[in-house]
Amino acid sequence: MPAYQGLEQQIQLGNIPLQSGEVLRDGWLSYVQMGELNATADNLILIPTYYGGTHEGVMPLIGAHGPLDPDRYCIVIPNLIGNGRSISPSNAPNNQSAGHFPHVSLYDNVRVQKRLLESRFHDAAPALVMGWSMGGMQALQWGCLYPQQVKRIMSICATARCWPHNQVFLEGVKAALTCDPAWHGGFYHRQPVAGLKAFARVYAGWAYSQAFFRDERYRQLGFDSILAILKYWEDDHLAQDANNLLTVLESWKAADISANELYQGDIPAALGAITAKTLIMPCTTDLYFTQQDAAWEATQMPNAECVPLISDWGHCAGAPGRNPPDTARILTACAKLLAH
């Protein structure tokens, strides 16, 4: 596929009232647009970003030889609040920077994304909202908040809520980072290097499956040993801001598409409200967004199909471009969904 870059843009949002009751002041959302909205405004595809990633990590899905073709669709990739591109602890004004940054839910993120479509894209009804991991969680949140607007949903290695074992996993990696004395409650003078390295090493053991390590599939990524891939994970996390990572982690840990005034915690009701043609694609070896949880959720949606991604790559089977055969299967399923 040819490489598409897109132009990163921002929309200024002023003061954003949050579910927590706090206000995120002088907020902005960063996003990338590829392709143009057509005259009938029916070709918009929304791809929210995932944990630890930005719009750049979504780019392997985009290309003229696949279903996500910018010559045909207007593809919009909004960055999660807290990921370092949209307003985040690392770039917020001083009165909300670092440990002062308020809690932002996925509901808050989706409401802000709706404002983006209203302001810049004529409030177009998305032909598809899709995403991997936290991106898939946002896609499902879109589906129940705006059922008359969203036409199709594709949720890859994700669930509509953060189920209890997933929360335990997140508490573990969070503890690994915040045990570093340099963390200092989020008001550190330098990045907590030891904590970031520990966070990365613990996370790596969850991101792939047991078979991935047993069968040395990391060699397909160019690593000659387990230590080499762990070093890669360390380096990747050392390039990120600890407060940003934990802000988005808290958004993930509290995620529940029914946790709002509309559904008041009734997860079956929220799932039942998703009337869009929906494809749920869990990985068979995902250790925290499990196939069992995703499949149950699909049974609660009136127009959903669960098509497992059979892979030994665990949660990372859904990562755009990480394992080309898995990405090819995802794109094939996406093409079928768009043709529906």
N, C-alpha and C positions, 0 to 999 in steps of 0.2 A: 504494500500500500504506500502511496506517496505520503510524505509527512505534511501535516497541516499544523500551522502554528496558531492562527487566530490572534486577534488584538485584545489584550487584557484591558478592560474598562472598569470604571467604578460608577456606582450610583450612590449619591449622598442621601441619607435617610433621616437625618436629624435625630431627635430623641426617640428611641424605640422602647415602648412599654413592653416588659417581659412577663412571662407567666409567673415568675417568682414574685412579682410585685415591684421589683426594682426597675430602673430605667437605664438603658444603655445609651449614653449621651453621645451626640455627634457621631452616630454610626454610619458605616458605609458597607456596601457589598461589592466585592470584586467578582467579575465574571468575564467569560470569553464567549464571543459569538463567532460562528463560522457558517457562512451561507446567509441568505436573505429571506425574510418573511415574504411569502407570496401575496398576491392581491386578495385572496380569499382567507388569508391568515390561518390556513389549516395544515401547514407543513412544519410546525415548530416541534422540536424534540428537546426535552430538558434532561440533563444528566448531572444531578448533584454529585459533589465530591465525597470521598471516603475518608476514613480515619488515617491521619498521618500523611495525607496526600493533598495535592492541589489540582487545578484544572490540567496541569501538565501530565499528571498520571493517567488521565482519561484519554489522551491523544492516540494511543495505540488502537483504539476502537474506531477512529474516524478515518475514512478514506473512500475514494471514488470507486474502488473495486468491492466494497462491502455495502451493507444496507444503510450505514450512517454516512451518506454521501452529501457533502456540503453543497454540491451543485443542485441537489434535489431538495434538501431540508435546511431549515434554519436551526442550527444546533447551538444551544445555549448551555454553558457549563458554569453554574454559580458555585463559588467557593464557600465552604462552611464558615460561619462566624467562629473565630478562634484558630483558624488554620494558618495564620500568618499572612494571608493575602487579603481577606476581608478584615474588618476590625477585629483585633485580637489583643491579648495581654501584652504582647511584644511591641505593638504599634499604637495602642490607644493613648489618648491624652493622659497626662500624669495622674489626674484624679481617678482614673479607672484602669491604670496600667498594672502590670504584674499581679500581685495578690489581691488587688482591689477590683479585679474584673468580675462582673456579676455572672451568676449562673444563666446560661442560655440553653433552652431546650430545643429539640428538633422541631417541635411545634413552632417555636419562635423563628427558627430558620426558614421553615416552609412559608410562614406568613410573610416574611421579608422577601422571599423569592416571588411570592404572588404580587407583591408591590412592584418588583422589578418587571414582571410581565405587564402589569397595568401601565407602568410608566413608559417603558421602552418598546413594548411589543404589542400594543393595542389590546392588551388583555387576551391574547390569543389562547384558544383551547389547545393544550398540548396534544399532538397526535400520539406522543409516547413520552412517558416519564420513566426513566430507567436508571439503574445504578447498582454498583457492587458494594456490599457491606453496609456502611452507614448511608451510602448513596441509595441502596435498595430500601432501607428503612424510611428515608425521606420520600421515596417514590410511593410507598404505601400510605404514608401520612398525607401526601397530596391526594391520593385516591379517595380517602374517606372524608377529607375536608372539602374537596371540590369535586364530588362525584358527577355533577352535570357538565364539568369542563374537561376532565381528563378522559381521553379516548382509550388509551392502552397503557399498561404498566408492565415493566419487566424488573423483577427483584431478584438479584443474583447473590447467593450466599448471604442472605439477610433474613430478618424476621420483623414482624410488626411491633414487637416489644423486646426489650432486653430481658430474656428469661433468667431465672435465678442462678443457674450455673454459669451463665455468661457474666453475670454481675460478680460472682466469686472470682472468676478469671481476672476481671478488670481490677478488683480490689487487690489482687496479688501483684499485678504489675505496678499499680499505683504505690503500693507499700515499698516495692523495690526501689522506686525513684525517690520517694519522700523520706526514706531512712537515711539518705545522705545528709550529714549535718549542714552541708552547704545549701541545702534546700531552703532552710530558714523560713518556713511557712509561706514560701512563694516570693519572699522579699530578698532574694539572693543578690549578691554583688557580682557573682560570676556564675555561669551555668553549673549546675551540680553534676559534674562529669561522671563521678562514680555512680551516682544514681541513674543517670541516663544510660550508662553501659549496662547496669544491672537490669534496668527496665527492658532494654533491647534483647538481652540474652534470655530472660524469662519469656518474653513475648515470642521469640523465634520458635520456642518449643511448642507453642500453641498454634502458630500460624500455618504450619505444615502438619501432615499426618505422621503417624509412626512409620508407615510404609515408606514415606518419602525419605526418611533418614535411614531406615533399615536397608533399602534398595539403592541407597546413594544417588538419589535423583538430583541432589544438589550439584552433581557433576554436570548436569545439563545446563546449569546456570554459570558454569565456568569455575566452580570451586572444587578444590582437590581434597578437602577435608571438612569435617564438621566445624573445626575451629575457624577455618577460612570463612565459612558462611556466617558464623557468629561475629567475626570481626567486621564483616560487611554490615550486619545489622547494627553493631555498635557505631560504626562510622556514620550510618544513615541517621541514627538518632542523635548523635553529637552535633549534627548539622541543624537540629531543630531546637526550638525554645521549650524548656520544660513546662512553663506555665501554659503555653499554647497546647501542648500535648494533654495536660491534665484538664484544661477547660473543655476540650472536645471529648475527652474521656468521660467527663461528668455528663455531657449531653447524651452520649451513647448509653451510659449506665442507667440513666433515668428515662430512657426512651420507651414510650408506650403510646401508640396512636390513639388510644382511648382516654389518655390523661389530659382532658380538657373539659370545658363547660358543656360542650356539645354531647359527649358520650359519658362523662362522669365515671370513668374507670370500667365501663362495660366493654371489654375487648371483643366479645362476639358481636355486639351491636356495631362497633366500629368496623370490624372486618366485613360484616354483612352489608355495610353501606358502600363498600367498594364495588361499584357496578361495572367499571371498565373491564374490557377484556384483559385479563391478567395472567402473566406467566411467572410462576414461582420456580426458581432454579437453584435449589440448595446443592451443595457438594456432598457426596456420599461420605466423605471422610472429614468434614468440617467438625472441629472439636468444640466450637462454642456457638455458632449459628447452625444448629444441628438440623439434619434432614427431618428428624421426627417432629421438631417444633414447627419447622416451615410447612411440612405436609399437613399438620393439624390445622394451621392457620388457613391453608388453601381450602380446606373443607368447609370453612366458615364463610367463604366468599362465593357469591352467586355465579360468578363468571370467570373462575380461576382454574388453571391447570398447573399441576406440579410436575415438572420434568427434571428429575435429578441429573446433576452433572457428575457422571461417574469418573472419578479421578482420585489418584493417590496424593494429589497436591494440597489436600486440606482446604482451609479457607482461601489460600492463595491461588487455588484453581480459578477463582473468579477475577483475580487481579488482571487488569487489561495488559495483554502482551506478555505476562509473566511466563506462561507455558503455552506456546503457540497452538498446539492441538486443542487445549481447553478454550482459548480465545476464539478459535475457529468454530467450535461447537456453539459458543455463546452467540456469535454473529449469525450463524445459520439459523438458530432459534429466533433471533431478533428479526431477521428477514421474513421468516414465516409469520411472526406476529404482526409486522407492519403490513404484510399482504392480506391479513384477515379482513 
